[in-house]
Structure formats: C-alpha cells, structure tokens
Amino acid sequence: MMSALIAPAPSVYARESWAEIIKSARMPQFIIPTIALPPAFYALFALAMGQGSAEVATRTLATFGVFAVMGPALFGFGANIAVERENGQLELKRLSPMPAGAQIVAKLAATTVFSMVSFAMLYALGQAGGVALGAGQWAMLVTVHTLAILPFALIGLGIGYRLGQKGAVAVANIVFLAMAVLGGLWMPIAVLPEVMQAFAWALPSYHLGEIALMAVGQREAANLWLHAGPLALITLAAALFAWTGERQQAR
C-alpha cells in the first residue's frame, strides 16, 4: 500500500508543474508584464538609446537577464502564495496526499519556463543589436540568469506566506523596482548617490548583475568571490525568511 502511494510521486510533481504553468499563462496581468517588460525595456535602453553600440547591448543584456527573472519569481511566488492562502487552496493542498514539496516545485517550474521565454526574447534582441559571445560565454550567461531565480523566489515565498494578496502585490512591486534600480540592473550604480551604492551590496540583484557581466567579459572574473560570497549569504537569509514564513503559516 505504501509503495503504491510513493510510486506516483514523480507524476504528481509533473502534473502539478503543468497545472501551475497553465494557470499562470491564463493570467494576462501576470504573463504580459513579467515576460514582455524586460525585452521591451532592453529594446529601449540598449538598442534605441544605446545607438547601436555592441558594448552597451552586451552589458545591458547581462543585467537585464537578471531583471527578467525577478518578475516571475517575486510575483509567481509572492502574489500566488498569498492568493492561495486567502482562498484556502494552500490549506487544502497541505491536507491532501500530494507530496509536500510539489507545490513549490511547480511554482519554480512555472517561473523557470516564463523566465526562459523572456530570455529567448532578450537574447534574440541582443544578437540583433550586435552582441557577439562565444558558446562558452552564452552557456555561462544562461547559467547565471537561470540560477538567479532562486534568491528572488525565496524572497517572494517569504512575502507570500506573511501577507495577504493586496499586501503581497504591493510589497513585491516595491521590492521589484528597488532591486532593479538600486541593484544597477537598469543603469550602473556609479550614477547613484554613494549611500545607495553602499546599499547595493546587500541586494542579490547587484551581485547577480556583476556575475553576469563577468560571464560576458565586462568584469574581471578574478573578482567573482567578492560577489559570490555575499550572494550566498543573501540567498541563505532569503531561505530563512521563506522557511520561517512557512512555519508561521503552518501553525
């Protein structure tokens, strides 16, 4: 009996992931901004305002790839978890025989899928704008951009477990914009006041942007540890933020 319950677990994860992808795709208020906004901003800032500079197109592609995962991660986890808490769906899934991690895996899968769609649009625009990277550089860039999902998903998860739908959406918007601007994803942090430049070191968006710039050869790879170390600590803090929120909700 026990083996019969355990055996279907992989298919449960797959079905829940597919259901989450379909659910998100049927929400135009979610899908349009999160997928279309980064490529649209990239076309404006890098291609139109960059006046055809391949260097600008390459630098902006690296940072906007990080920007592209923030929306799906923060809103896909934060807002969706808050909605499911309010309508009782989260509690229903908790009481069902569904594996405990299936819901989180499903949201992570949906976030990854929609981020990949945005990546594809960004990379196509980048190549049209003169971005020329080797195969190894492309592989590193895709890896950095994909791994960037994790810290933002954890932050979104912590927000969703603590706030109601309206509060989660409001806070996710604030975090989204603050991390994009103060993290140097839209413009170099050198143009910001010194106090804001110092604050950037506490943001995952800044460190991920710098690591992405290393992947495309616009930063010294020898300085990787300066950003990988703080990023690991920030991700650990985000995991603790998400875990304590889930424990609070489970009581």
PyMOL commands that set and color helices and strands:
alter all, ss='L'
color gray80, all
select helices_A, chain A and resi 2-6+9-25+28-48+54-86+89-95+102-128+135-147+149-162+165-182+189-191+194-202+204-215+221-250
alter helices_A, ss='H'
color red, helices_A
deselect
rebuild
show_as cartoon
